């Protein structure tokens, strides 16, 4: 039987990156002690008031078709939150609710891109971006960043890659995998490039609430950018709601008209009981959310402190997010081989940085997704793996 070319286009190194994670799950099922740091799924429970709001909504009978754009109440709450955080003048009509930020990125790409269009993406990049743009027949043009520069994009490097085929720039700040965030000066230079070359900007801000150093800048708030920016966010990381699948796009009203047509064909909205719970999450000042953010920061500091003086490895302190990149090049192994050895011999599952792009070659991505006691144990095992490798090289 014949299949379409779509799924062939969206397969690639990014999809293959998860094989080590699947192997870790297999080992766990076999009873092996594995510390799973390879996936960005928060280990916290969703705050109880949010769960209760969903239960109450279910009991109230909110189980029918919902508005395709999302309920006006939730869209009002999203717009209000974005106004407070960015200063951008938006209302509910600038918002469309979708099942998670992943779906939001995919949907925006489908509305903006045609086959042959080029998309400039800072690399290392989140592993599914390549597949998302491949589904559109668009070409990903990676702009390499340097570990020595904290994995921050250089606007001059972006400018050098713009061609007549360039249609979109996608940036993720704070970044996954590196945790690097972009300061105002860099955003201003990138905004000028977008305006000068009439480009769209997709701003993936899913880690904006997990920023520990500096100030988060939402580029749509800069002059001339609101009409050419799709801002994407969700509750997955900030509120430990990854399985609820609540995300959104904030953009020009014309873009949201296109997104609504796509959602009508593909999704027909997300359940009202989930939207009602999400609205409470945004409207209430929940102490659990602040506690989670503080815990992530403490975990970041623990990892960086634990690994900073270990031979053969060097942690790169992230500005935000829930990951730490660790340079393992001095061990003599590539990142994939180090990750495999770490899993099979020491029981720690991480992702190789190469999966996110060649700029992250020689680095592993470690998720801050277990408690501090387990994280300290993971750091001990990582340091031991590196030490054993160095000793073997000296022997």
N, C-alpha and C positions, 0 to 999 in steps of 0.2 A: 504494500500500500504506500501511496505517496503522501508526504506531509509538506506543509508550506515551508518556505525558507525562513520564516520569522524566528522560530525557536533555534535555528542554527545560528542566526545572527546574534541572538542574545546570549548564547553560550560563549565561554571563553575562560581566560585565566581567572577572572573574578569569581566565576561560578566554581571553578576547580579549587579555589582557595579554601573552601569549606571542608575539603576531604579530611584534613587533619582534625577538624572539629568532630566530624562523623566518626572517625577512628577513636577519638577520646570517648565518645558516647558508647561505642562498642566495648571498650575496655571497662568502662563503668558497669555496664550490664554484666560483665564477666566477674565483677567483684573487685576489680583493681582500684586502688586508692588513687583517684585522679582529681586534681584541682583544676576546674574548668574555667579558664580565663580567656577563652577564644571567641566568645560571643558577647555582644553588648546588651545583654538582657538584665535589667536591674534585679538584684536579689531581694529587694524590699517588696513587701506586700503593698498593694494599692491602699491608700489611706481609707479607713473604715467608713468615714462619712460619704466618700464617693461610692463605695460599694453599696451602702445603704440607700443612697439616692437611686441607684439602678434597680435595687430590689423594690423600693416603693413605687417606682415608675412601672415596673413589670406588673405589680399587683394592681396598679391603677388601670391596667389594660393598654399601655402604650406599646402595642405589639403589631401595629398596622403599618402600611406604607408611610414613609416620611417624606418631607419636602426634599426634592433632589438637591437643592443648593445647601441644605441644612436648615434646621429650625432658626427662625429669626432670633429667638432668645439666645441660642448658642452663638450665632454670628455676631450679635450685639456684644456679647461677653468677649469674644475673640477680638473684635475691633477695639473695644474699650481697653483691653489689656495691651494691645499693640500701641495704641495712642499713648498710654502711660509710659511704656518702655522706650518708645522711639521718638515721640513727638510728631509722627506723621498723622496728617488729618485723614482718617479713614472711618467709614461707617459699615453697617452690615452688608450693604450692597457691594462692597469691595471684597467680601469674604465668600469663599465656597468651602464647604466641609467635605472631606474625603476620607476613606479608610486608611489613615496613616500617611506619614510623610513620604514613604516609598511610592504609594499610589499617586500622591500629589506630584512628585517629580516626574513620574511616568506620564501623567495626564497633561502637565504643562508642556512637556517635550512633544507630545502628540499634537498639541495645539499650535506650536510655534515652528516646528521643523518639517522640512521636506527632504526626500532623498537627495544626497549630495551637499546639503548644508553642512557647515563646520561649526563645532562647539568647542570653545576653549575651556579646559577644565584644569584646575590646579592639581598637580600630581606630586605626591601620592593622593589617590582619590578613593572614595568609598567604592567598594567592590562592585556594586550593582550599576553604577553610572554607565559603564561601558555597554552593558546590556540594554539599558533604557534607551540610549541614543542609537544603538544598533537596531532596535525595534523600529525606529523612525527611518532607517536607512541613512542616518546622518553620520558624519565622520568626527570622532573625538580627536581633538588636537591637544595633547597634554602640554601644560607649561610646567616644566620641572622646577621644583623648589629644592633648597639645599638644607641639609641638617645643620650645617654650620650657621645658617641664618634663621635657626629656629623653625624651619619648615614654613616660613612666611613667603608669600608670593611677591615677586618684584614686578611692579607695573611696567617697567621697561621690557621685561621678558614677555609680558602679555602683548604689548604693542608690537613687538617684532613678529608675532604669530598671526596678526590680523590680516586677512586677505579679503578679496571681494566676495568670497563664499562664506565668510564668518557671519553667523547670525546671532549666536548666543554665547555669553560667558556664564559659566556656572562656578560659584564659589561657596564653600562650606566653612562657616566661621562661628564658633570654634570648629576646627577641622576634625574629621574622623578619617585617618587614624591618629594624626599627630597631636591634636589638642591645641594647635596654634590658632590664635585669633588675630584679626587684622585691625590695626589702629586707624583712627580717623584719617590721618594723612594718606595712607595707602588707599583707603576707600575713595577719598576725593580724587586721587589720580586715576583710579579705575573708572570712576563715574565720568570723568572727562573723556576717557577713551570710548565709553559706551555712547555718550552723546555725539562725539565727533564722528563716529563710524555708524551711528544709528543701529546700535545693538541692543538686544534684550539682555537682561541680567537675571539669572535664577539664583536667588540667595537662600541657601539651605541653612536655616537657623535652629535646627532641632536641639543643639546643645547650648543655646543662648542663656538658659537659666542655670547652666552649670559652668559659669565663668568665674574663675577665682582670682585672676590677675587682670587689671585693666578694666575698660568699659566696653560693653557690647555696643557696636554700631550697626544699626539696621540701614543698609545703603539706600533703601527706598525713601528714606527721610531726607536725603541730600537733594539740593536743587536740581530739577530737571530729570530726576530718576523715578518718580512715582509712576509715570506713565509707561515706563519701560522695564519695570522690575516685578517679578513674581517672587514674593516672600513666602517661604514654606516653613511650617513649624508643626509641632505635635505635642501631645502629652506623654508620649511613650517614656522618655527619659526623666523629665522633670517631676512627674507624678507617679512613676513606676506603673505605667498603664500600657506597656508594650503590647499586651495581648488584647487590649480593647479596640485597637485600630481606629484611633481618632487623630486625624491630621487636618490641615487646611492650607489653602492658598489665599494670600492677600495680594490683590493686583488690580489693574485697571478694570473698570466695569465691562469693557468690551471683551477682555480676555476671559472674564468669568462667564460671559454669555457662551463663549466657545466651550469652556470647561463644563458648563451645565449640559450642553448638547451631548458631549462625550459621556458624562456621568449618566445621563438618561439612557443611553444605549448600553452602558457597561455595568452600572451599579444600582441605579434607581434609589440612591440615598443610603444612609446608614440608620440603624434602628433608633427610634426615639428614646428608648430607655437608656441607651448608651449616650446619646446626645444630652439628655437631662443630667446624667451623672457627670459628663464633661463640663456642663455649664456650672454645676456646683463647684467642680474642681477649680475653675477659673474665677468664680465669684467669691469664694471663701478663702480667708487667709489661714490656711491649714498649717499648724505647727509641724506636722509630719513632713511636709515638703521642705521646709527650712532645715529640719534635722537631717533629711537625706542629703541635701546639698552640702551641709557641713561634714557629714560622714564621708562623702566622696572626696572632699578636700583633704580630710585627714588621711584617707587611704592613699591619695596621690603623694602626700608628704611622706608617708611611711615607706612607700616603694622607693621614692627618690633617695631618701636617707639610707635605706637598707642596702641599696645597690650602688651608691655613689662611690664607695671605696673598695669595690670588689674588682679583682684583677680580671681583665679580659672583657669587661662589659661596662657600658656607660649609659645610665638613664638620661633621657632628654625631658626636662621638666616641662609639662604642658601648661598652657594658660588656663585650660578648661577641659570639659568633657569627662569621659569615664575610662580613658585609656592612657597608658604610658608607653612610649616608644623606647626601646632599649637597643643600643648599638652593640652588636656581638661580633663585629668584624675581627677584633683582635684574637678571637678564639681560633681563627683559621677555618671556620666553617661558614658556608653561606647560611642565610637566615632559615631557609627551608630545612636544610640538614640539621641545623641547631634545634629547630622546633621539633623535628621528628625525634632526635636523640633525647631532647628534654621530656617529651611525652613518653616514649618507650622505656627510658631508663630512670626517669626521675618523677614521673607522674604529674607533670604540669602541661596543660594544653594552652598554647598560644598560637597566634597566626603569624606567618612569615610576612615581613613588610613588603617583600617583592610582589605579593598579591595585590597591593595597592598602587604599584608602579615602581619603575626602576629607581626613582629618587629615594625610595625607602629600602633599597637593597642593603643587606647586612644588618637590618634591624628586625626586631620582633615587636608585635603589638600585644601588650598585656592589659587585660580588662580588669577594672577595679570593681569586680562584681561578686566578691566574697567578703566575709567580715575580716576585720583587721588581724585576728589571730591566724586565720587561714592564709591571708595575704602575706603575713610575715613568714609563714611556713613555705609558701610558694617562692618568696624571695630567697630564702635559705637554699631551696632546691635549685633555683636558677644559678645562684652563685656557686654551688657545688658542681653543677654541670660544667660551668665555665672553667672552674679551677681544675677539674679532672681533665678537661680538654687541653689546657695549657700544660699540665704536668705530663700528659701523654706526648705532647709535642717536644718537650724538653728531654724526654727519656731516650 
